Amino acid sequence: EMFYWTGAGKAPDLFDPKDKHWVEIWNDVFMAYDRKSAGKLELLKQKNVDTGMGMERTVAVLSGKKSAYETELFQPMIKVIEEIAGIKYTKKKKEIRIIADHLRAAAFVLGDENYVVPSNVDRGYILRRLVRRAIRYGKLIGIKDLFTAKIAELVIKEYGGGYPELKKNKSRIVAELQKEEEKFASTLEKGLKEFNKMAAENDLITGKDAFLLFQSYGFPLEMTQELALEQDLTVDEAVFKEEFEKHQALSRTAAAGKFKGGLSDNSPIVTRMHTATHLLNEALRRVIDPRIKQRGSNITPERLRFDFSFDRKLTSEEIQAVEDEVNRVIQSGLEVTREEMSKDEAMQLGAQMEFGAKYPDRVSVYFIGDYSKEFCGGPHVRNTNEMGRFKIIKEESSAAGVRRIKAVMGEE
């Protein structure tokens, strides 16, 4: 590890890890061994050196600054935050640094070609934690109005030359941050009051209380833990996870319908609509967003209902495009086939699965030509030309970050 002395005067002869004037700017990892499962070490055929240099810290050192936050990488953002909050950086360093760092990261995530949006699942949850933590610290230093988009616009201006995707996707970055801030601002104050009430009544934030804050006020667990730490309290994380799992299980049960696969029966019309859900699932990814995931389905003789992960209302043009895509595939007369295989093999093939669902080691996969492949127990039509015409009758919100489509099947 390589450290640089940022204190006044000549650097001491000896390094003191407790002295914060020593700043690590570089480290090397010399990799020579392979640790086997039993713990035995074996020499690698090819020895390697993994070197990691902190570019921002190096810029700080070369600029004669004590931290990256004092360089041109962060100062434009910090100055704007000072103006918005009406407070000097020197008075609230921690809070302003968190806001600048987190919103810069959020802008880059939203600007990337493989972007994610704030949500309660997977990578979207990490982004939501970043943005909501920045919002909370903004309120702590006195920012009353919406501010995240303003900081993001500055990030785009400062970094857009080297990262053109930021400029290209500016409208998305700004819109998503505004939407997330508006959503959280409406519950943040109420949630903080609820937390303070919990903290005053107990020496511990129970898992059930933490889950209430998560479900009702949008507080990520990590935010509740941070709030608790500020008052020398702890959070029962284990019970929170139990409550979260119960909630997921109830959601899956509600979406599953009366029979396996969400089917009300195995009649011909229900079977046709079941196959249509597979086509709809794939069409949404191809037409709207490849990251869309199924979140549940329910099928009766009257209609199909399909829930999927997405953060906004579909436009009428998008709905029509999805409907047209499903009907195009139906008219193509694709053969529907079924294969049994290991779950790992199915995943390697890229077969789609419902988010959060549990699958056995051996699974059934249905293929619709080369258009769609999904984990499924059936039943399905033998060929898409048996299905008739597909029609979307409604698109609506099902839950935060989840949309719902209702559709029917008619004769050609």
C-alpha positions as CSV (number, residue, x, y, z in Angstrom):
1,E,0.0,0.0,0.0
2,M,1.2,3.5,-0.9
3,F,0.4,6.5,1.3
4,Y,1.0,10.2,0.7
5,W,1.6,12.8,3.4
6,T,-0.9,15.6,3.2
7,G,0.0,17.3,6.5
8,A,2.0,20.5,7.0
9,G,5.8,20.4,6.7
10,K,8.0,17.4,6.0
11,A,6.5,13.9,6.2
12,P,7.4,11.9,9.3
13,D,10.1,9.2,8.9
14,L,7.6,6.6,10.0
15,F,4.1,5.9,8.8
16,D,1.4,6.0,11.5
17,P,-1.9,4.4,10.4
18,K,-3.8,6.4,13.0
19,D,-2.6,9.7,11.5
20,K,-5.3,10.9,9.0
21,H,-2.8,13.1,7.2
22,W,-1.5,9.9,5.6
23,V,-3.8,9.2,2.6
24,E,-3.7,5.9,0.7
25,I,-3.5,6.6,-3.0
26,W,-2.3,3.2,-4.4
27,N,-2.1,-0.4,-3.6
28,D,-0.7,-3.6,-5.2
29,V,-1.9,-7.1,-4.6
30,F,0.7,-9.8,-5.4
31,M,-1.2,-12.9,-6.4
32,A,0.9,-16.1,-6.3
33,Y,-1.4,-18.8,-4.8
34,D,-4.7,-20.5,-5.6
35,R,-6.5,-21.5,-2.4
36,K,-8.4,-24.8,-3.0
37,S,-11.7,-25.7,-1.4
38,A,-10.0,-27.7,1.4
39,G,-7.8,-24.7,2.2
40,K,-4.6,-25.9,0.6
41,L,-2.5,-23.3,-1.2
42,E,-1.1,-24.1,-4.6
43,L,1.3,-21.9,-6.6
44,L,-0.2,-20.2,-9.7
45,K,1.3,-21.1,-13.0
46,Q,1.1,-17.4,-13.9
47,K,1.8,-15.0,-11.0
48,N,0.1,-11.6,-11.3
49,V,0.2,-8.1,-9.7
50,D,-3.2,-6.4,-9.4
51,T,-2.6,-2.7,-9.1
52,G,-5.2,-0.2,-8.2
53,M,-4.6,3.6,-8.2
54,G,-7.1,6.0,-6.7
55,M,-7.3,8.4,-9.6
56,E,-9.2,11.1,-7.7
57,R,-6.9,10.9,-4.7
58,T,-3.9,11.2,-7.1
59,V,-5.5,14.3,-8.7
60,A,-5.8,15.7,-5.2
61,V,-2.2,15.0,-4.4
62,L,-1.0,16.5,-7.7
63,S,-3.2,19.6,-7.1
64,G,-1.8,20.1,-3.6
65,K,-5.2,19.4,-2.0
66,K,-6.0,17.3,1.0
67,S,-9.0,15.4,-0.6
68,A,-10.7,14.8,-3.9
69,Y,-13.6,17.0,-2.8
70,E,-11.3,20.0,-2.9
71,T,-10.4,19.5,-6.6
72,E,-12.2,20.5,-9.7
73,L,-13.8,17.1,-9.8
74,F,-16.2,18.0,-7.0
75,Q,-15.9,21.8,-6.3
76,P,-18.5,22.9,-9.0
77,M,-21.1,20.6,-7.4
78,I,-20.1,21.6,-3.9
79,K,-20.5,25.3,-4.7
80,V,-24.0,24.8,-6.1
81,I,-25.0,22.8,-3.0
82,E,-23.7,25.6,-0.8
83,E,-25.9,28.1,-2.8
84,I,-29.0,25.9,-2.7
85,A,-28.6,25.1,1.1
86,G,-27.4,28.6,2.1
87,I,-24.6,27.0,4.1
88,K,-20.8,26.8,3.8
89,Y,-19.1,23.6,2.9
90,T,-16.7,23.9,5.9
91,K,-19.8,23.8,8.3
92,K,-21.3,20.6,6.8
93,K,-18.5,18.7,5.0
94,K,-19.9,15.2,5.6
95,E,-23.4,16.0,4.4
96,I,-22.3,18.0,1.3
97,R,-19.8,15.4,0.3
98,I,-22.4,12.6,0.5
99,I,-24.8,14.6,-1.7
100,A,-22.2,15.4,-4.3
101,D,-20.8,11.9,-4.4
102,H,-24.1,10.1,-4.5
103,L,-25.8,12.3,-7.1
104,R,-22.8,12.2,-9.3
105,A,-22.9,8.4,-9.2
106,A,-26.6,8.3,-9.8
107,A,-26.2,10.5,-12.9
108,F,-23.7,8.1,-14.3
109,V,-25.8,5.1,-13.6
110,L,-28.9,6.7,-15.3
111,G,-26.8,7.9,-18.2
112,D,-25.3,4.5,-19.0
113,E,-26.5,2.5,-22.0
114,N,-27.2,-0.4,-19.6
115,Y,-28.9,1.9,-17.1
116,V,-31.2,1.0,-14.3
117,V,-33.8,3.1,-12.6
118,P,-34.5,3.4,-8.9
119,S,-36.6,0.5,-7.6
120,N,-36.8,-2.0,-4.7
121,V,-35.0,-4.8,-6.5
122,D,-31.5,-5.7,-7.6
123,R,-29.3,-2.9,-9.0
124,G,-32.3,-0.5,-9.0
125,Y,-32.4,-0.8,-5.2
126,I,-28.7,0.3,-4.9
127,L,-29.5,3.3,-7.0
128,R,-32.6,4.1,-4.9
129,R,-30.4,3.9,-1.7
130,L,-27.9,6.4,-3.2
131,V,-30.5,8.9,-4.3
132,R,-32.6,8.7,-1.2
133,R,-29.6,9.1,1.1
134,A,-28.6,12.2,-0.8
135,I,-32.1,13.6,-0.5
136,R,-32.2,12.9,3.2
137,Y,-28.8,14.7,3.7
138,G,-30.1,17.6,1.6
139,K,-33.0,18.1,4.0
140,L,-30.6,17.8,7.0
141,I,-28.7,20.9,5.7
142,G,-31.8,22.9,5.0
143,I,-32.6,22.3,1.4
144,K,-36.3,22.8,1.0
145,D,-37.0,22.5,-2.7
146,L,-36.2,19.8,-5.2
147,F,-32.5,19.8,-6.0
148,T,-31.3,16.5,-7.4
149,A,-31.9,17.3,-11.0
150,K,-30.0,20.6,-10.7
151,I,-26.9,18.8,-9.4
152,A,-27.2,16.2,-12.1
153,E,-27.4,18.8,-14.8
154,L,-24.1,20.2,-13.4
155,V,-22.6,16.7,-13.5
156,I,-23.6,16.4,-17.1
157,K,-22.1,19.8,-18.0
158,E,-18.8,19.0,-16.2
159,Y,-18.3,15.4,-17.3
160,G,-20.2,15.3,-20.5
161,G,-17.1,16.0,-22.6
162,G,-15.4,12.8,-21.6
163,Y,-18.6,10.8,-21.1
164,P,-20.9,11.7,-24.1
165,E,-23.6,9.2,-22.9
166,L,-24.4,11.7,-20.1
167,K,-25.3,14.4,-22.7
168,K,-27.1,11.9,-24.9
169,N,-29.3,10.7,-22.0
170,K,-29.7,14.0,-20.2
171,S,-33.5,14.0,-20.3
172,R,-33.7,10.5,-18.8
173,I,-31.2,11.4,-16.0
174,V,-33.1,14.5,-15.1
175,A,-36.6,13.0,-15.3
176,E,-35.7,9.9,-13.3
177,L,-34.1,11.9,-10.5
178,Q,-37.0,14.4,-10.4
179,K,-39.5,11.5,-10.2
180,E,-37.6,9.7,-7.4
181,E,-37.2,12.9,-5.4
182,E,-40.8,13.9,-5.7
183,K,-41.9,10.3,-4.7
184,F,-39.6,10.3,-1.7
185,A,-40.2,13.9,-0.6
186,S,-43.9,13.1,-0.1
187,T,-43.1,10.4,2.5
188,L,-39.7,11.5,4.0
189,E,-41.0,13.9,6.6
190,K,-43.8,11.5,7.8
191,G,-41.4,8.6,7.8
192,L,-38.9,10.6,10.0
193,K,-41.6,11.4,12.4
194,E,-42.6,7.8,12.6
195,F,-39.0,6.8,13.1
196,N,-38.5,9.3,15.9
197,K,-41.6,8.0,17.6
198,M,-40.2,4.4,17.4
199,A,-36.8,5.6,18.7
200,A,-38.4,7.4,21.7
201,E,-40.4,4.3,22.7
202,N,-37.7,1.6,22.4
203,D,-34.0,0.9,22.8
204,L,-34.1,-1.1,19.6
205,I,-35.8,-0.5,16.2
206,T,-37.6,-3.8,15.7
207,G,-37.5,-5.7,12.4
208,K,-41.2,-5.1,12.1
209,D,-40.9,-1.4,12.6
210,A,-38.0,-1.2,10.1
211,F,-40.1,-3.1,7.6
212,L,-43.0,-0.6,8.2
213,L,-40.6,2.2,7.4
214,F,-39.6,0.4,4.2
215,Q,-43.0,-0.5,3.0
216,S,-45.0,2.6,4.0
217,Y,-42.4,5.4,3.8
218,G,-39.9,4.0,1.3
219,F,-37.0,4.0,3.8
220,P,-34.3,1.5,2.6
221,L,-33.1,-0.7,5.5
222,E,-29.7,1.0,5.3
223,M,-31.2,4.4,5.9
224,T,-33.1,3.2,8.9
225,Q,-29.8,1.7,10.2
226,E,-28.1,5.0,9.7
227,L,-30.8,6.9,11.5
228,A,-30.6,4.4,14.4
229,L,-26.9,4.7,14.6
230,E,-27.2,8.5,15.0
231,Q,-29.2,7.8,18.1
232,D,-27.1,4.9,19.4
233,L,-29.8,2.4,18.5
234,T,-29.6,-0.8,16.6
235,V,-32.0,-2.4,14.1
236,D,-33.1,-6.0,14.2
237,E,-32.0,-6.8,10.6
238,A,-32.8,-10.5,10.9
239,V,-36.5,-9.9,11.7
240,F,-36.6,-7.3,8.9
241,K,-35.5,-9.8,6.4
242,E,-38.1,-12.3,7.7
243,E,-40.8,-9.7,7.3
244,F,-39.5,-8.9,3.8
245,E,-39.6,-12.6,2.8
246,K,-43.1,-13.0,4.2
247,H,-44.2,-10.0,2.1
248,Q,-42.6,-11.4,-1.0
249,A,-44.2,-14.8,-0.4
250,L,-47.7,-13.2,0.0
251,S,-47.2,-11.2,-3.2
252,R,-46.2,-14.3,-5.1
253,T,-49.2,-16.2,-3.7
254,A,-51.6,-13.4,-4.6
255,A,-50.2,-13.3,-8.2
256,A,-50.3,-17.1,-8.6
257,G,-54.1,-17.5,-8.9
258,K,-56.0,-20.6,-7.9
259,F,-54.0,-23.1,-10.0
260,K,-50.3,-23.5,-10.8
261,G,-49.0,-20.9,-13.1
262,G,-51.9,-18.5,-12.3
263,L,-54.4,-20.4,-14.4
264,S,-58.1,-20.7,-13.4
265,D,-58.5,-23.9,-15.4
266,N,-57.0,-25.8,-18.4
267,S,-59.7,-24.9,-20.9
268,P,-58.7,-24.1,-24.5
269,I,-59.3,-20.3,-24.1
270,V,-57.2,-20.2,-20.9
271,T,-54.5,-22.3,-22.6
272,R,-54.4,-19.8,-25.5
273,M,-54.1,-16.9,-23.2
274,H,-51.4,-18.7,-21.2
275,T,-49.3,-18.9,-24.4
276,A,-50.1,-15.2,-25.0
277,T,-48.5,-14.2,-21.7
278,H,-45.2,-15.8,-22.9
279,L,-45.4,-13.8,-26.1
280,L,-46.3,-10.6,-24.2
281,N,-43.4,-11.1,-21.8
282,E,-41.0,-11.3,-24.7
283,A,-42.6,-8.6,-26.7
284,L,-42.3,-6.1,-23.7
285,R,-38.6,-6.8,-23.5
286,R,-38.1,-6.4,-27.3
287,V,-40.3,-3.4,-27.8
288,I,-40.0,-1.5,-24.5
289,D,-37.0,-2.4,-22.4
290,P,-34.8,-5.6,-22.4
291,R,-34.6,-5.4,-18.6
292,I,-38.3,-5.9,-18.0
293,K,-39.0,-8.9,-15.7
294,Q,-42.3,-10.8,-15.1
295,R,-43.6,-10.1,-11.6
296,G,-46.8,-12.2,-11.7
297,S,-49.7,-13.3,-13.9
298,N,-53.3,-14.5,-13.5
299,I,-55.5,-16.0,-16.3
300,T,-59.2,-16.7,-16.4
301,P,-61.4,-17.5,-19.4
302,E,-62.3,-13.8,-19.6
303,R,-58.9,-12.2,-19.6
304,L,-55.2,-12.5,-18.8
305,R,-53.4,-10.2,-16.3
306,F,-49.6,-9.8,-16.5
307,D,-47.5,-7.8,-14.0
308,F,-44.0,-6.7,-15.0
309,S,-41.2,-4.5,-13.6
310,F,-41.3,-1.1,-15.1
311,D,-41.4,2.4,-13.5
312,R,-43.7,4.4,-15.7
313,K,-47.0,4.3,-17.6
314,L,-46.7,3.0,-21.2
315,T,-47.7,5.4,-23.9
316,S,-50.6,4.6,-26.3
317,E,-48.0,4.2,-29.0
318,E,-46.0,1.7,-26.9
319,I,-49.1,-0.3,-26.1
320,Q,-50.0,-0.5,-29.7
321,A,-46.5,-1.5,-30.7
322,V,-46.5,-4.3,-28.1
323,E,-49.9,-5.6,-29.2
324,D,-48.8,-5.5,-32.8
325,E,-45.6,-7.5,-32.0
326,V,-47.6,-10.2,-30.2
327,N,-50.0,-10.5,-33.1
328,R,-47.1,-10.6,-35.6
329,V,-45.6,-13.6,-33.8
330,I,-49.0,-15.3,-33.5
331,Q,-49.5,-15.0,-37.3
332,S,-46.0,-16.4,-37.9
333,G,-47.2,-19.9,-36.9
334,L,-44.4,-20.8,-34.6
335,E,-44.3,-24.3,-33.1
336,V,-44.5,-24.5,-29.3
337,T,-42.3,-27.2,-27.7
338,R,-41.4,-28.3,-24.2
339,E,-38.1,-29.7,-22.8
340,E,-37.0,-30.8,-19.4
341,M,-33.5,-29.9,-18.2
342,S,-31.6,-28.8,-15.2
343,K,-32.2,-25.4,-13.8
344,D,-28.6,-24.4,-14.5
345,E,-28.9,-25.5,-18.1
346,A,-32.1,-23.5,-18.6
347,M,-30.5,-20.4,-17.1
348,Q,-27.5,-20.8,-19.4
349,L,-29.9,-20.9,-22.3
350,G,-31.3,-17.6,-21.2
351,A,-34.8,-19.0,-20.4
352,Q,-36.9,-16.3,-18.7
353,M,-38.2,-16.9,-15.1
354,E,-40.6,-15.0,-12.9
355,F,-38.7,-12.7,-10.5
356,G,-38.6,-14.1,-6.9
357,A,-40.1,-17.5,-7.9
358,K,-38.5,-20.7,-6.5
359,Y,-37.7,-23.4,-9.0
360,P,-36.6,-27.1,-8.5
361,D,-33.3,-28.5,-9.8
362,R,-35.1,-30.0,-12.8
363,V,-37.4,-27.7,-14.7
364,S,-39.7,-27.6,-17.7
365,V,-38.9,-25.0,-20.4
366,Y,-41.4,-24.0,-23.1
367,F,-40.0,-22.7,-26.4
368,I,-42.1,-20.7,-28.9
369,G,-40.1,-21.1,-32.0
370,D,-36.8,-19.2,-31.6
371,Y,-38.8,-16.2,-30.2
372,S,-39.4,-17.1,-26.6
373,K,-38.1,-19.6,-23.9
374,E,-39.5,-19.7,-20.4
375,F,-39.5,-21.8,-17.2
376,C,-43.1,-23.0,-17.2
377,G,-45.3,-26.0,-16.3
378,G,-47.8,-25.5,-19.1
379,P,-50.2,-26.1,-20.7
380,H,-49.8,-24.3,-24.0
381,V,-51.0,-24.4,-27.6
382,R,-49.1,-26.5,-30.1
383,N,-48.7,-23.7,-32.6
384,T,-49.2,-19.9,-32.3
385,N,-51.6,-20.0,-35.3
386,E,-54.2,-21.7,-32.9
387,M,-54.4,-18.6,-30.7
388,G,-56.5,-16.0,-32.4
389,R,-56.0,-12.2,-32.1
390,F,-54.4,-10.6,-29.0
391,K,-55.8,-7.3,-27.7
392,I,-54.6,-5.2,-24.8
393,I,-57.6,-3.7,-22.9
394,K,-55.8,-1.9,-20.0
395,E,-52.4,-0.9,-18.7
396,E,-52.1,0.4,-15.2
397,S,-50.0,0.5,-12.0
398,S,-49.9,-2.6,-9.9
399,A,-47.4,-1.5,-7.2
400,A,-44.4,0.8,-6.9
401,G,-42.1,0.0,-9.9
402,V,-44.6,-2.7,-11.2
403,R,-47.1,-2.2,-14.1
404,R,-50.0,-4.4,-15.1
405,I,-51.4,-5.3,-18.5
406,K,-54.9,-6.8,-19.0
407,A,-55.6,-8.4,-22.4
408,V,-58.1,-10.7,-24.1
409,M,-57.9,-13.2,-27.0
410,G,-60.4,-13.2,-29.8
411,E,-61.0,-15.1,-33.0
412,E,-58.9,-14.1,-36.0
